[in-house]
Amino acid sequence: MRAKGILPTFHECPYCHGKKIGRIRRGLYKCYQCRKEWSRRRGSKLEKYRVTLQKVLLAVKLFELETSVRKASHQLGLAYNTTYTLYDLIRKTILHLTTNNNRFSGEIEVDESYFGGRRKGKRGRGAPNKIPVFGILERGGKVRVEVVDDVKGDTLLNLSLKKVKRGSLVYTDKFRSYDGLVSYGFKHERIDHGLKFANGKVYINGIEGFWSFAKDRLMKYHGVDPEKFPLYLKELEFRYNYRNSDLFDVVMRQLKM
């Protein structure tokens, strides 16, 4: 069964550390020294959930397939809120894979984009009611994205310092917030969208491809609570970085941790 390993194996009592333990009924253990009982889910990420392992497995599969919560709740035979909570658990579980502190190096593409509902009026930089997101892509590697308060030079340059090694070659557009990259110790090449889209290696097609990838998928949600948006954004970062992997297996490995 693929769920094997999600739940811990008990060799002693978690309360008194006694060795005289046994299963008294399905899913429940007992210590014959201190007389305490506990669930086999104790200490696992599923400890607080009263959903069968089979349904957890199916929920992970439906999440991998980008099935909506409403459709998944029907297929699982669970209430909408229960299914939503399971999806939320999965998103928080894979968040661990997006918090790597290793800094990117080599050839890097940097850009910022804006997320939010479709509204009339100004779009792009400075548009009201939009959430600014900063993105960094390591060519031949992964992407990292983060919600930011603003796209001022200090904000973007400080994030670049945290996530990219000095000496790396950074490609950006001509936005003035990137003016200080060289003084921060980076090599810097700019692309001018008004003149040409790509000039040899001077392009940011990779990070712009991620923006399209992310926005296409967010459209399916028909709106995301702004408070939850950072979690959904990290899910999209995860899906993009592991798009050539078996997402089911990746999520299952994280649930076992």
C-alpha positions in Angstrom: 0.0 0.0 0.0 1.4 3.4 -1.0 0.3 4.9 2.3 2.8 2.8 4.2 5.2 5.1 6.0 2.8 8.0 6.5 2.0 6.8 10.0 4.7 6.0 12.6 5.5 2.5 13.8 5.4 2.2 17.6 7.9 0.1 19.5 7.3 1.7 22.9 4.7 3.8 24.7 4.9 7.5 23.8 3.9 8.3 27.4 6.0 6.1 29.7 8.3 4.5 27.1 7.3 1.1 28.3 7.8 -1.8 25.9 4.6 -3.7 26.7 2.3 -2.3 24.1 -0.3 -3.8 21.8 -3.1 -3.0 19.4 -6.4 -3.3 21.1 -8.6 -2.5 18.1 -8.1 -1.1 14.6 -6.1 2.1 14.7 -5.7 2.1 18.5 -2.7 1.1 20.7 -2.5 0.5 24.5 0.3 0.5 27.0 0.0 -2.3 29.5 2.3 -0.5 32.0 0.8 3.0 32.3 -2.6 1.8 30.8 -2.8 4.8 28.4 -4.2 4.5 24.9 -3.3 6.4 21.7 -4.2 6.5 18.0 -1.8 5.1 15.4 -1.9 8.6 13.8 -0.2 10.1 16.9 2.7 12.2 15.9 1.9 12.2 12.2 0.6 15.0 10.0 -2.8 13.2 10.0 -3.2 13.1 13.7 -6.0 15.6 13.8 -7.8 14.2 10.7 -10.6 11.7 10.9 -10.4 10.6 7.3 -9.5 7.1 6.1 -6.0 6.7 4.7 -7.6 5.5 1.4 -9.4 8.9 1.1 -6.2 10.8 2.0 -4.4 9.0 -0.8 -7.2 9.8 -3.2 -7.3 13.4 -2.1 -3.5 13.7 -2.8 -4.1 12.2 -6.3 -7.0 14.6 -7.0 -4.8 17.5 -5.8 -2.1 16.3 -8.2 -4.6 16.4 -11.0 -5.7 19.9 -10.1 -9.3 18.8 -9.4 -11.3 21.5 -7.7 -12.3 21.1 -4.1 -16.0 21.0 -5.0 -15.4 18.1 -7.5 -13.0 16.3 -5.2 -15.5 16.5 -2.3 -18.1 14.6 -4.5 -15.5 12.0 -5.6 -14.3 11.5 -2.0 -17.8 11.5 -0.5 -16.6 14.1 2.0 -18.0 17.5 3.0 -16.7 20.5 1.1 -15.0 21.9 4.2 -13.3 18.6 5.0 -11.9 18.3 1.5 -10.8 22.0 1.6 -9.0 21.2 4.9 -7.2 18.2 3.3 -6.1 20.3 0.4 -4.9 23.0 2.8 -2.9 20.3 4.6 -1.3 19.3 1.3 -0.4 22.9 0.5 1.1 23.5 3.9 3.0 20.2 3.6 4.7 21.0 0.2 5.5 24.5 1.5 8.6 22.8 3.1 9.9 22.2 -0.4 9.7 25.9 -1.3 11.6 27.2 1.7 15.1 26.1 0.7 17.7 28.7 1.8 20.3 27.7 -0.8 21.0 30.7 -3.0 20.8 30.6 -6.8 23.9 31.1 -8.9 24.9 31.2 -12.6 22.5 32.8 -15.1 19.5 34.2 -13.3 16.3 35.8 -14.6 14.5 38.3 -12.4 11.1 39.9 -12.9 8.1 41.1 -11.0 4.4 40.6 -11.8 1.0 41.5 -10.5 -1.8 39.2 -9.5 -5.5 39.8 -8.8 -8.9 40.0 -10.3 -9.6 41.5 -13.7 -10.4 45.1 -13.3 -10.8 48.1 -15.7 -8.1 50.7 -15.7 -4.4 50.6 -15.3 -2.6 47.3 -15.5 0.9 46.2 -14.6 3.2 48.3 -12.4 1.3 50.7 -10.2 -2.1 49.1 -10.8 -4.5 49.3 -7.8 -5.9 46.2 -6.1 -3.1 44.0 -7.4 -0.7 41.9 -5.4 3.0 42.4 -6.4 5.1 39.2 -6.7 8.8 39.0 -7.2 10.3 36.1 -9.1 13.7 34.7 -9.6 14.5 31.9 -12.0 17.8 30.0 -12.2 18.4 28.9 -15.8 18.5 25.1 -15.9 17.1 25.1 -12.3 14.1 26.2 -10.3 12.0 29.3 -9.8 11.3 31.1 -6.5 8.5 33.6 -6.0 7.5 35.8 -3.1 4.7 38.3 -2.4 6.3 41.7 -1.7 4.9 44.9 -0.2 6.2 47.0 -3.1 8.6 46.9 -6.1 10.9 49.6 -5.0 14.6 49.2 -5.6 15.5 48.5 -1.9 12.9 45.7 -1.7 13.9 43.9 -4.9 17.6 44.3 -4.4 17.6 43.0 -0.8 15.6 40.0 -1.9 18.0 39.4 -4.7 20.9 39.4 -2.2 19.1 36.8 0.0 18.3 34.5 -2.9 21.2 34.9 -5.4 24.9 34.6 -5.0 27.0 37.7 -5.7 28.8 37.4 -9.0 25.9 35.8 -10.7 24.7 37.1 -14.1 21.3 38.6 -13.6 18.9 39.3 -16.6 16.1 41.8 -16.1 14.0 44.3 -18.1 14.7 48.0 -17.9 12.7 48.7 -14.8 14.6 51.2 -12.7 14.3 49.2 -9.5 17.1 47.0 -10.8 19.5 49.8 -11.4 21.6 48.9 -8.3 22.3 45.3 -9.1 25.9 45.9 -10.2 26.7 47.9 -7.1 25.4 45.0 -5.1 27.9 42.7 -6.7 26.0 41.2 -9.5 26.7 41.1 -13.2 23.7 42.7 -15.0 22.2 42.5 -18.5 18.9 44.2 -19.5 16.3 43.4 -22.1 14.3 46.2 -23.7 10.9 44.8 -24.6 10.3 47.9 -26.7 13.1 47.0 -29.1 13.5 43.3 -29.2 12.3 40.4 -27.1 15.5 38.4 -27.1 19.1 39.0 -28.0 21.2 35.9 -27.7 21.1 35.1 -24.0 19.7 38.4 -23.0 16.0 37.4 -22.3 13.7 36.7 -19.4 11.5 34.2 -21.2 11.9 31.7 -18.4 10.4 33.7 -15.6 7.8 35.2 -17.9 6.8 31.6 -18.8 6.3 31.0 -15.1 4.0 34.0 -14.8 1.8 32.6 -17.6 1.9 29.1 -16.0 0.8 30.6 -12.6 -1.9 32.9 -13.9 -3.5 30.3 -16.1 -3.9 28.0 -13.1 -5.2 30.7 -10.8 -8.0 31.4 -13.3 -9.4 28.0 -12.4 -10.0 29.0 -8.7 -12.3 31.9 -9.7 -10.7 34.1 -7.1 -8.4 33.4 -4.1 -8.7 34.9 -0.7 -5.8 37.5 -0.4 -4.8 36.0 2.9 -4.4 32.6 1.3 -2.8 33.8 -1.9 0.8 33.4 -0.7 0.1 29.7 0.0 -1.5 29.2 -3.4 1.5 31.0 -5.0 3.9 28.6 -3.3 1.8 25.7 -4.6 2.3 27.1 -8.1 6.0 27.4 -7.5 6.0 23.8 -6.4 4.0 22.6 -9.4 6.3 24.4 -11.8 9.6 23.2 -10.2 8.3 19.6 -10.1 6.4 19.6 -13.3 8.5 16.8 -14.7 8.2 14.7 -11.6 5.5 12.4 -10.1 3.8 14.9 -7.9 1.9 12.2 -6.1 5.1 10.6 -4.9 6.7 14.0 -4.0 3.7 14.9 -1.8 3.6 11.5 -0.2 7.2 11.7 0.8 6.5 15.1 2.5 3.5 13.7 4.3 5.8 11.0 5.8 8.2 13.5 7.2 
